[in-house]
Amino acid sequence: MGKGSSPPAPPDYRAAATEQGEANQAVIRDQTFANRANQTTPWGGVTWTPGTTVDPVSGETVGTWEQDQFLDPTMQGALQDQINSGATRSMLAGNLTGNLSDVYDSPVDYNSFREVTELGDPNTFRQRGEDAAYERATSRLDPMFEDEQNALAINLRNRGLRSGDEAYEAEMDRFGRRKTDAYQSAINESSAAGRAESALGFDQSAQRQAQSLGLRQNEIAEALQQRGMPLEEINMLLAGQGVQPPNAPGYSNAGQAQAANLFGAAQQQYGAAADAYNAQQAQRQSLLQGAVGIGTGLMGMFSDRRLKTNIRREGVTPGGTPVYTWNYVWGGPRYRGVMADEVPEAAVLHSSGYLMVDYGKVR
């Protein structure tokens, strides 16, 4: 298999990295140039101007681009008119600003606005309703029972009964119970009327309160609107729609290009060379290991074809030398190696007249 070959020399990574950086910069320059297209529209346009400057950090000369936007003369005139109009509005707004102190020097006095009507007490409404209903009932019951009591007393006396008599007292008791029942009914009816009066009075009170609250809120809103009017007038003067820069027609930017991966290529090239070298070394080592049996004795060192039988070709070495397996004529296991007559540069003539092989010289 010949003399051992040397491993591949590693690449110059610094040079590869430098070359890669230069390639990347070139791609960026081309990319930038491709996307600096001058454009012109009916409303104006955009132009690009290349130039150079010195990088204040590195001191190197670098490329620059200047972008200019221009308007059509008519659009430029409209823009100038709006600029002049805006300046006039700004001046007027400045004059109005001087009057703001008259408005905002004093805080809003909320005590000057309408008071909100208080919500009435439901118990007061209820009691007032009960009292009114009871008074209406007793205004009828009192004279009625007074007349009945007088008439009953006259009737009893006419019948010869006097106060203290059992019959007299019995009649008066019946009259008293009927009178009590009537007044109790009046109390019950006035209680129900009081509850109804309470609900009605509370609803009316809530309505009055809501109405007064609404009126107060309207007064406050109007006062605040008047207070903010100077600022609104200033904002109206300062607001305005200016002429917009022209929109250049859209176009597809050049796609981002990638520089050739020179650094990676150097790494891959070195890796492939190293892999080939390692494979060659592994094959050579395998061949040498297969020929170990030849060194078991003096006769085992011979590779003379005349001493071999059952010869079978198995392949070639990395250098192209055929590799065989065989048995020696005297028997024993099979061996693996080369034929001495096919590698004259590695063959050695033994004193016996047979050829031996120095495997360190086999290619």
C-alpha positions in Angstrom: 0.0 0.0 0.0 3.0 2.3 -0.3 4.4 4.9 2.0 1.9 6.5 4.4 0.4 9.7 2.8 0.3 13.0 4.7 -3.0 14.4 6.0 -4.4 17.4 4.0 -3.2 20.8 5.0 -5.9 22.9 6.7 -7.3 25.8 4.7 -6.4 29.4 5.5 -9.5 30.3 7.5 -8.5 33.9 7.9 -8.2 34.4 4.1 -11.5 32.5 3.6 -13.3 34.7 6.1 -11.9 37.9 4.6 -13.0 36.7 1.1 -16.4 35.8 2.5 -16.8 39.3 4.1 -15.8 41.0 0.8 -18.3 38.9 -1.1 -21.0 39.8 1.4 -20.3 43.5 1.1 -20.4 43.3 -2.7 -23.8 41.6 -2.5 -25.1 44.3 -0.2 -23.9 47.0 -2.5 -25.6 45.4 -5.5 -28.8 44.9 -3.5 -28.8 48.5 -2.4 -28.2 49.8 -5.9 -31.0 47.6 -7.3 -33.5 49.2 -4.8 -32.6 52.8 -5.5 -34.7 53.4 -8.5 -35.6 57.0 -9.5 -39.4 57.4 -9.9 -41.6 60.2 -11.4 -45.4 60.5 -11.2 -47.9 63.2 -12.2 -47.7 64.5 -8.6 -44.0 64.5 -8.2 -41.3 61.9 -7.7 -38.3 60.5 -5.9 -34.7 60.5 -6.9 -31.6 58.9 -5.5 -28.0 60.3 -5.6 -25.0 58.2 -4.7 -22.0 59.6 -3.0 -19.2 58.8 -0.6 -18.1 59.8 2.9 -15.6 58.8 5.5 -16.7 56.6 8.4 -15.7 58.6 11.5 -15.1 55.3 13.4 -13.0 53.3 11.0 -11.7 56.1 8.8 -12.7 54.2 5.7 -14.4 55.7 2.7 -18.0 54.3 2.4 -20.8 54.8 0.0 -23.9 56.9 0.7 -27.3 57.6 -0.8 -29.3 60.8 -0.7 -33.0 60.6 -1.3 -34.9 63.7 -2.8 -38.6 64.1 -3.1 -40.1 66.7 -5.4 -43.6 67.9 -6.2 -45.2 68.9 -9.5 -45.2 72.7 -9.8 -49.0 72.9 -9.3 -48.7 70.7 -6.2 -45.8 72.7 -5.0 -47.8 75.9 -5.3 -50.7 74.4 -3.4 -48.3 73.3 -0.7 -46.9 76.8 -0.4 -50.5 78.3 -0.1 -51.3 75.9 2.7 -48.1 76.7 4.5 -48.9 80.4 4.3 -52.5 79.7 5.4 -51.2 77.6 8.3 -48.9 80.5 9.3 -51.8 82.9 9.4 -53.9 80.5 11.4 -51.0 80.0 13.9 -50.8 83.8 14.3 -54.5 84.0 15.0 -54.3 81.1 17.4 -51.5 82.9 19.2 -53.6 86.0 19.6 -56.5 84.0 21.1 -54.1 82.3 23.5 -53.6 85.6 25.2 -57.2 85.6 26.2 -57.2 82.2 27.8 -56.1 83.6 31.2 -59.4 85.5 31.4 -61.3 82.2 31.2 -59.1 79.8 33.1 -57.8 81.9 35.9 -60.8 81.0 38.1 -61.9 77.4 38.7 -65.5 76.3 38.0 -67.8 77.2 40.9 -70.2 74.3 41.1 -72.0 75.9 44.0 -73.4 78.4 41.6 -75.5 75.9 39.7 -79.0 74.7 40.6 -79.3 72.6 43.7 -80.6 69.1 43.4 -84.0 68.5 45.1 -83.7 66.2 48.0 -85.4 62.9 48.0 -88.4 62.8 50.4 -88.6 60.4 53.5 -91.0 57.5 52.7 -92.1 57.3 56.4 -93.2 60.9 56.2 -95.2 60.2 53.1 -96.8 57.2 54.8 -97.7 59.0 58.0 -99.1 61.9 56.1 -101.3 59.6 54.0 -102.5 57.6 57.1 -103.4 60.8 59.0 -105.3 62.2 56.0 -107.2 59.0 55.4 -108.1 58.6 59.2 -109.2 62.2 59.4 -111.5 61.7 56.4 -113.0 58.6 58.0 -113.5 60.2 61.5 -115.0 63.3 60.0 -117.9 61.1 59.0 -117.9 58.7 61.9 -117.8 61.2 64.8 -121.0 63.1 64.1 -122.7 59.8 63.0 -122.0 58.0 66.2 -122.6 61.1 68.3 -126.1 61.3 66.9 -126.7 57.6 67.3 -125.5 57.7 70.9 -127.9 60.6 71.8 -130.8 58.9 70.0 -130.1 55.6 71.8 -130.0 57.3 75.2 -133.4 59.0 74.5 -134.9 55.8 73.4 -133.7 53.9 76.5 -135.0 56.6 78.8 -138.3 56.6 77.0 -138.4 52.8 77.7 -137.9 53.6 81.4 -134.3 52.5 81.5 -131.7 54.5 83.3 -127.9 54.4 83.4 -126.9 51.5 85.6 -129.8 49.3 84.6 -128.7 46.0 83.1 -130.7 46.5 79.9 -129.4 50.1 79.6 -125.8 49.0 80.0 -126.2 46.1 77.6 -127.5 48.4 74.8 -124.7 50.9 75.4 -122.1 48.1 75.3 -123.4 46.9 71.9 -123.3 50.5 70.7 -119.7 50.9 72.0 -118.5 47.7 70.3 -120.0 48.7 67.0 -118.4 52.1 67.3 -115.0 50.6 68.2 -115.2 48.3 65.2 -116.0 51.2 62.9 -113.0 53.2 64.1 -110.7 50.1 63.9 -111.8 49.7 60.3 -111.0 53.3 59.7 -107.5 52.8 61.2 -106.9 49.8 58.9 -108.1 51.6 55.8 -106.0 54.6 56.7 -102.9 52.4 57.1 -103.4 50.9 53.6 -104.0 54.4 52.2 -100.8 55.6 53.9 -98.8 52.9 52.1 -100.2 53.9 48.8 -99.6 57.6 49.6 -96.0 56.7 50.6 -95.3 55.0 47.3 -96.9 57.8 45.3 -95.2 60.5 47.2 -91.8 58.8 46.9 -92.2 58.4 43.2 -93.1 62.0 42.8 -90.2 63.1 44.9 -87.8 60.9 42.8 -89.2 62.5 39.6 -88.6 66.0 41.0 -85.1 65.1 42.1 -84.3 63.6 38.6 -85.7 66.6 36.9 -83.6 69.0 39.1 -80.5 66.8 38.5 -81.0 67.0 34.8 -81.4 70.7 34.9 -78.2 71.0 37.0 -76.3 68.8 34.6 -77.4 70.9 31.6 -76.3 74.0 33.3 -72.9 72.5 34.1 -72.5 71.2 30.5 -73.3 74.5 29.0 -70.9 76.3 31.3 -68.1 73.9 30.5 -68.8 74.2 26.8 -68.6 78.0 27.1 -65.4 77.6 29.1 -63.8 75.3 26.5 -64.9 77.2 23.4 -61.7 79.3 23.3 -59.5 76.2 23.1 -61.7 74.7 20.5 -61.4 77.8 18.3 -57.6 77.7 18.7 -57.6 74.0 17.7 -59.8 74.7 14.7 -57.4 77.3 13.6 -54.3 75.1 14.0 -55.9 72.1 12.4 -55.7 71.6 8.6 -54.9 69.1 5.9 -51.6 69.7 4.2 -50.4 68.5 0.9 -49.1 65.0 1.3 -45.8 63.8 -0.2 -46.3 62.0 -3.6 -46.7 58.3 -3.4 -44.3 56.8 -5.9 -45.8 53.8 -7.8 -44.9 50.5 -6.1 -42.5 48.1 -7.6 -41.0 44.9 -6.5 -37.7 45.3 -4.7 -34.8 43.2 -5.7 -34.8 40.0 -3.8 -32.2 39.6 -1.1 -29.2 37.9 -2.7 -26.9 35.6 -0.9 -23.1 35.7 -1.4 -21.4 32.4 -2.2 -20.6 30.6 1.0 -16.8 30.7 0.4 -16.0 30.1 4.1 -18.3 27.0 4.2 -16.9 25.8 0.9 -13.4 25.9 2.3 -14.5 24.0 5.4 -16.3 21.4 3.2 -13.3 21.0 0.9 -11.0 20.4 3.8 -13.5 18.0 5.4 -13.8 16.0 2.2 -10.0 15.8 1.9 -9.7 14.8 5.5 -12.4 12.1 5.1 -10.6 10.7 2.0 -7.3 10.6 3.9 -9.0 8.9 6.9 -10.6 6.3 4.6 -7.3 5.6 2.9 -5.6 5.1 6.3 -8.5 2.9 7.5 -8.2 0.7 4.4 -4.5 0.5 4.7 -4.8 -0.4 8.4 -7.4 -3.1 7.5 -5.1 -4.6 4.9 -2.2 -4.6 7.4 -4.4 -6.3 10.0 -5.4 -8.9 7.5 -1.8 -9.7 6.8 -0.8 -10.1 10.5 -1.0 -13.9 10.1 1.9 -13.7 7.6 4.2 -12.7 10.3 3.6 -15.7 12.6 6.9 -17.4 11.4 9.7 -17.0 9.1 7.9 -18.9 6.3 4.7 -16.9 7.0 6.5 -13.8 5.8 6.8 -15.1 2.2 4.5 -13.6 -0.4 5.9 -15.6 -3.3 3.2 -16.8 -5.6 4.9 -20.1 -5.9 4.3 -20.9 -2.2 0.5 -20.1 -2.4 -2.5 -22.1 -3.4 -6.3 -21.4 -3.6 -5.6 -17.8 -4.5 -8.6 -15.5 -4.7 -8.7 -11.8 -5.5 -10.6 -9.7 -2.9 -10.0 -6.1 -4.0 -7.4 -3.4 -4.3 -5.4 -1.1 -2.0 -6.0 2.7 -2.2 -3.0 2.7 -4.5 -4.6 0.2 -6.9 -2.5 -2.9 -5.9 -4.6 -6.1 -6.1 -5.4 -7.8 -2.7 -5.8 -11.6 -2.4 -6.6 -14.3 0.1 -4.8 -17.7 -0.1 -3.6 -20.8 1.7 0.1 -21.7 1.8 1.1 -24.9 0.1 1.9 -26.4 3.5 -1.6 -25.8 4.8 -2.9 -23.8 7.7 -5.4 -20.9 7.7 -6.1 -18.5 4.9 -4.1 -15.3 4.7 -4.8 -11.9 3.1 -2.3 -9.6 1.3 -0.5 -9.0 -2.0 1.6 -10.9 -4.4 5.3 -10.1 -4.3 5.7 -10.2 -8.1 3.0 -7.5 -8.4 4.8 -5.1 -6.0 8.5 -5.1 -7.1 9.1 -1.9 -5.2 8.2 -3.7 -1.9 9.6 -7.2 -2.8 12.6 -8.6 -1.0 14.5 -11.7 -2.2 15.1 -14.2 0.6 18.3 -16.3 0.7 16.0 -19.3 0.0 15.2 -17.8 -3.4 11.6 -16.9 -2.5 10.2 -13.4 -2.5 9.0 -11.6 0.7 7.0 -8.3 0.9 7.7 -5.1 3.0 4.1 -4.0 3.5 5.2 -0.6 4.6 6.0 0.1 1.0 2.8 -1.2 -0.6 0.7 1.5 -2.2 
